Amino acid sequence: MFYEIKEDRVSLRIKAQPNASRSEFAGVYGEDAIKIRIKAPAVEGAANKELVKFLSKSFKVPKSDIIFKTGQNSKVKILEFPLSEKFQTWLNTFK
């Protein structure tokens, strides 16, 4: 599973693809990650900043509440953020 919910926090395993034409969800990657295309290049943390901005906007959580648990310098990352109604609604698209 590409996510884990503990108490009121979500850990989301992401396969990031930088240099896309726009930032967007691109489906499930394998069995344990969600693929996200990021419009920023993977240079000097630009893609990570864009990823945080994209998740913040998509799930209606503050950017400051999104933290990298692993993979800050890798294409596969685990990010943690507060559980939101918007995230739960988004999850229902996979059921």
SULHU-V648067 format. One record per residue. RES is the residue in three letters. SS is DSSP state (helix for helix, strand for strand, loop for the rest). OMEGA is omega as a letter, one per 30 degrees, with the letter a starting at -180 (999 if undefined). BURIAL is I if it has 16 or more other C-alpha atoms within 10 Angstrom, else O. Layout:
res: [RES RES]
ss: [SS SS]
omega: [OMEGA OMEGA]
burial: [BURIAL BURIAL]
//
This chain:
res: [MET PHE TYR GLU ILE LYS GLU ASP ARG VAL SER LEU ARG ILE LYS ALA GLN PRO ASN ALA SER ARG SER GLU PHE ALA GLY VAL TYR GLY GLU ASP ALA ILE LYS ILE ARG ILE LYS ALA PRO ALA VAL GLU GLY ALA ALA ASN LYS GLU LEU VAL LYS PHE LEU SER LYS SER PHE LYS VAL PRO LYS SER ASP ILE ILE PHE LYS THR GLY GLN ASN SER LYS VAL LYS ILE LEU GLU PHE PRO LEU SER GLU LYS PHE GLN THR TRP LEU ASN THR PHE LYS]
ss: [loop loop strand strand strand strand loop loop strand strand strand strand strand strand strand strand strand loop loop loop loop loop loop strand strand strand strand strand strand loop loop loop strand strand strand strand strand loop loop loop loop loop loop loop loop helix helix helix helix helix helix helix helix helix helix helix helix helix helix loop loop loop helix helix helix loop strand strand strand strand loop loop loop loop loop strand strand strand strand strand strand strand loop loop helix helix helix helix helix helix helix helix helix helix loop]
omega: [a l l l l a a a l l a l a l a l a l l l l l a l a l a l a l a l l a l l a a a l l a l l a a l l l l l l l l l a a a l l l l a l l a l l l l a l a l l a l l a l a l a l a l a l l l a l a a 999]
burial: [O I I O O O O O O I I I I I I I I I O O O O I I I O O I O O O O I I I I I I I I O I O O O O I I O I I I I I I I O O I O I O I O O I O O O O O O O O O I I I I I I I I O O O I O O O O O O O O]
//
